[in-house]
Amino acid sequence: MRRPLVAGNWKMNGTRASVAELTESLRMQDMPTSVEVVVFPCALHVMQVVDGLKGAAIDVGAQDCAADVGFGAFTGEESATQLLDAGCEWVLVGHSERRLIFGESDEIVSKKFVSALECGLTPVLCVGETLEQRQAGKTVEVVARQLAHVLAQAGVQAFGRAVVAYEPVWAIGSGLTASPQQAQEVHAAIRAQLASEDQRIADGIRLLYGGSVKAENAAELFGMADIDGGLIGGASLKANDFGAICRAAGN
């Protein structure tokens, strides 16, 4: 049985004061013990959130990591080594905003995935299609290509220590949401692609849906056979909404 996972991506939001308030509010939420919960603050606030959630059943991750491990002359970057040292246990890899806005290629995403694993972080590999690609009927093709590149670099066994999040680009922050059936179709395709290489890995990996998940639609999305939780954006900045989504995953 796969344990549900709900992850909150705070993106480039928050000040020290608002992050302290959000962290304290999260501590007061009635989180189901059956659900694993993790939040991803911006790098500037990681250590503050690690300290603020100490003793709570909520892990902390980073929104990105460098493709290279250790240290070096890479101004503006944080390596997986540094993130682990700061208290992170997780890291997002290949988020659509990194791919589209910052031009990260499948090759770079694959390197970051491997670097995270090498340093002991759990990578959440993000895959997904644009609206144009969906309208052209290329959703599964695009997602399969993104996943295949990482499989080629890391090997299927690496996915025994990773999570995959399907986030249709057209649904992120738009208020639009893939229907539960649309999301399930892509999740099933991801699991089938992994199963073609290793059935055990495919059966055990958790697949998250990300794309305007809200308290109102979470239960129906999480009720799909291959959706094991969510990667939550805007709603994760409101403790009550995020708590409600976590409880929906527990049900």
HELIX and SHEET records of a PDB file:
HELIX    1   1 ARG A   16  ARG A   27  1                                  12    
HELIX    2   2 ALA A   43  HIS A   45  5                                   3    
HELIX    3   3 VAL A   46  GLY A   52  1                                   7    
HELIX    4   4 ALA A   80  ASP A   85  1                                   6    
HELIX    5   5 SER A   96  LEU A  100  1                                   5    
HELIX    6   6 ASP A  106  CYS A  119  1                                  14    
HELIX    7   7 LEU A  131  GLN A  135  1                                   5    
HELIX    8   8 THR A  139  ALA A  154  1                                  16    
HELIX    9   9 VAL A  156  ARG A  161  5                                   6    
HELIX   10  10 VAL A  169  ALA A  171  5                                   3    
HELIX   11  11 PRO A  180  ALA A  195  1                                  16    
HELIX   12  12 GLN A  199  GLY A  204  1                                   6    
HELIX   13  13 ALA A  215  PHE A  222  1                                   8    
HELIX   14  14 GLY A  234  LEU A  237  5                                   4    
HELIX   15  15 ALA A  239  GLY A  250  1                                  12    
SHEET    1   A 8 ARG A 206  TYR A 209  0                                        
SHEET    2   A 8 VAL A 163  TYR A 166  1                                        
SHEET    3   A 8 THR A 122  VAL A 127  1                                        
SHEET    4   A 8 TRP A  90  VAL A  93  1                                        
SHEET    5   A 8 ASP A  59  ALA A  62  1                                        
SHEET    6   A 8 GLU A  36  PHE A  40  1                                        
SHEET    7   A 8 LEU A   5  ASN A   9  1                                        
SHEET    8   A 8 GLY A 229  ILE A 232  1                                        
END                                                                             
